[in-house]
Amino acid sequence: MTPRTEVEAVPGSEDIRFAASVKRRREALGWSQGELARLLKGAGLSGFHQTTISRIEKCERLVRLGEAKVIADTLQTRLDVMFLEAGEMETLVRFTEAVKSRRKTTSAISHAVQDFLEAQAEVDEHLESVAVMKKEEEALSQKIHLDSLIREGRTFLALDPVEIAMKAAEKYHGQHSKEG
């Protein structure tokens, strides 16, 4: 068995993209070359030093496949992403952020609909009591007018959260089509 040596640098386009990605990801995480080397040593790449990272980023040292996987994992990304060009990487990052935002928005909408349905149930629960009070009011000839309150409660109960969401979407798309 031959001793393990560094791979001579004859970079191809994949090597160049990988090296650029190492630097971009490391900087995005706010890590120095020395810090990345220390983390890689901790992940099992014992021969990695700050100078090794520097040489990798300059494409002066090529990376073996096993090393590339550990580097990608340490940089908190997938190996295939490390081969993207800068513009592709930025697009992927923006897309990932948009998906995360959609998850948060969907969750907020879900909670809002749940709150809405709970409020409808509460109004429904009390509407009958208010209707009884109105009949008693009429019987007692009191000056309290509950008609508008009862109408508002019944109108609220008739609201459909899906219809509200569709109207909001129509309004959104209408506003954004005018902007385009």
TORKEMAR-988898 format. One line per 2 residues: number of its first residue (from 1); their letters; for each residue x, y, z of C-alpha. Coordinates in steps of 0.05 Angstrom, whole numbers, plus 5000, padded with zeros to 4 digits. Layout:
NUM	A	X,Y,Z ~ ...
% end
This chain:
1	MT	5000,5000,5000 ~ 5028,5067,4980
3	PR	5028,5125,5030 ~ 4975,5177,5023
5	TE	4999,5240,4989 ~ 4967,5305,4968
7	VE	4935,5303,4899 ~ 4973,5344,4849
9	AV	4935,5405,4824 ~ 4910,5398,4753
11	PG	4843,5430,4764 ~ 4783,5419,4719
13	SE	4720,5462,4720 ~ 4689,5419,4776
15	DI	4751,5429,4818 ~ 4749,5504,4808
17	RF	4675,5508,4826 ~ 4687,5464,4887
19	AA	4745,5507,4910 ~ 4705,5571,4901
21	SV	4647,5540,4939 ~ 4692,5521,4997
23	KR	4713,5594,5003 ~ 4643,5622,4993
25	RR	4611,5575,5045 ~ 4668,5585,5095
27	EA	4662,5660,5090 ~ 4586,5657,5093
29	LG	4592,5619,5158 ~ 4642,5671,5184
31	WS	4698,5620,5192 ~ 4772,5632,5182
33	QG	4812,5581,5143 ~ 4844,5559,5208
35	EL	4776,5548,5240 ~ 4752,5506,5181
37	AR	4816,5465,5184 ~ 4805,5453,5259
39	LL	4733,5431,5246 ~ 4756,5385,5190
41	KG	4808,5354,5235 ~ 4753,5341,5286
43	AG	4713,5308,5230 ~ 4769,5260,5215
45	LS	4812,5296,5164 ~ 4876,5296,5205
47	GF	4923,5327,5153 ~ 4883,5391,5145
49	HQ	4915,5457,5167 ~ 4901,5529,5150
51	TT	4951,5525,5093 ~ 4914,5464,5066
53	IS	4849,5504,5063 ~ 4885,5561,5030
55	RI	4914,5515,4977 ~ 4846,5482,4965
57	EK	4813,5551,4957 ~ 4867,5571,4907
59	CE	4859,5505,4870 ~ 4932,5489,4885
61	RL	4910,5425,4921 ~ 4855,5381,4894
63	VR	4807,5346,4941 ~ 4792,5271,4942
65	LG	4720,5250,4939 ~ 4718,5226,5012
67	EA	4749,5292,5033 ~ 4699,5331,4991
69	KV	4641,5297,5027 ~ 4670,5314,5096
71	IA	4684,5385,5074 ~ 4612,5394,5048
73	DT	4583,5365,5112 ~ 4627,5410,5155
75	LQ	4606,5470,5113 ~ 4533,5450,5127
77	TR	4514,5437,5055 ~ 4507,5379,5007
79	LD	4564,5355,4964 ~ 4526,5367,4898
81	VM	4514,5440,4918 ~ 4590,5450,4924
83	FL	4596,5442,4848 ~ 4548,5499,4831
85	EA	4573,5563,4801 ~ 4567,5627,4842
87	GE	4503,5650,4807 ~ 4471,5582,4813
89	ME	4490,5580,4887 ~ 4458,5648,4899
91	TL	4395,5626,4863 ~ 4392,5563,4905
93	VR	4402,5603,4969 ~ 4347,5652,4951
95	FT	4301,5595,4932 ~ 4315,5559,4998
97	EA	4300,5623,5036 ~ 4235,5632,4998
99	VK	4214,5561,5014 ~ 4230,5572,5088
101	SR	4190,5637,5086 ~ 4131,5600,5054
103	RK	4133,5549,5110 ~ 4129,5604,5162
105	TT	4073,5640,5124 ~ 4034,5575,5115
107	SA	4040,5561,5189 ~ 4017,5632,5205
109	IS	3957,5625,5159 ~ 3940,5558,5189
111	HA	3941,5588,5259 ~ 3900,5648,5236
113	VQ	3847,5602,5205 ~ 3845,5561,5269
115	DF	3836,5624,5310 ~ 3782,5647,5262
117	LE	3744,5581,5268 ~ 3750,5582,5344
119	AQ	3723,5654,5344 ~ 3665,5632,5300
121	AE	3649,5575,5348 ~ 3650,5623,5406
123	VD	3604,5672,5371 ~ 3558,5615,5353
125	EH	3557,5592,5425 ~ 3536,5660,5451
127	LE	3491,5681,5394 ~ 3432,5639,5420
129	SV	3439,5672,5489 ~ 3438,5741,5458
131	AV	3377,5723,5417 ~ 3342,5701,5481
133	MK	3362,5767,5514 ~ 3332,5804,5455
135	KE	3265,5768,5463 ~ 3267,5785,5538
137	EE	3284,5857,5519 ~ 3223,5861,5475
139	AL	3181,5830,5529 ~ 3208,5880,5580
141	SQ	3206,5938,5531 ~ 3278,5957,5548
143	KI	3316,6007,5505 ~ 3375,5961,5492
145	HL	3380,5946,5418 ~ 3413,5880,5402
147	DS	3391,5874,5330 ~ 3456,5900,5299
149	LI	3499,5857,5346 ~ 3459,5795,5327
151	RE	3464,5812,5253 ~ 3539,5821,5259
153	GR	3546,5755,5295 ~ 3506,5719,5242
155	TF	3546,5752,5187 ~ 3610,5730,5221
157	LA	3585,5659,5226 ~ 3570,5659,5151
159	LD	3641,5677,5133 ~ 3682,5622,5099
161	PV	3757,5624,5112 ~ 3771,5594,5043
163	EI	3731,5649,5010 ~ 3769,5701,5051
165	AM	3835,5671,5030 ~ 3813,5670,4957
167	KA	3793,5743,4959 ~ 3860,5760,4991
169	AE	3896,5722,4936 ~ 3855,5758,4882
171	KY	3872,5825,4914 ~ 3946,5806,4918
173	HG	3949,5783,4846 ~ 3911,5844,4823
175	QH	3960,5890,4857 ~ 4021,5853,4831
177	SK	3995,5849,4759 ~ 3988,5925,4759
179	EG	4060,5932,4783 ~ 4087,5889,4727
% end
